[in-house]
Amino acid sequence: MLPEEIGFTVDEFVQVVEYAPQTRPGRYTILEHLNLNTDQIKDAYADYAKAIGS
């Protein structure tokens, strides 16, 4: 499933992924582990979208 399929733009999705670690203070998640910047999130999303679209 892609963000666009549930009404989000790619930019909104990227903002959500950037903000997500702040919603769980004191918890260490994969997002903190990866520590992706905006461009890296966009690249990871593009790779995912391409992979599931194949």
Stockholm file with secondary structure:
# STOCKHOLM 1.0

chainA/1-54         MLPEEIGFTVDEFVQVVEYAPQTRPGRYTILEHLNLNTDQIKDAYADYAKAIGS
#=GR chainA/1-54 SS CCGGGGTCCHHHHHHHHHHGGGGSTTCCCHHHHHTCCHHHHHHHHHHHHHHHHC
#=GC SS_cons        CCGGGGTCCHHHHHHHHHHGGGGSTTCCCHHHHHTCCHHHHHHHHHHHHHHHHC
//
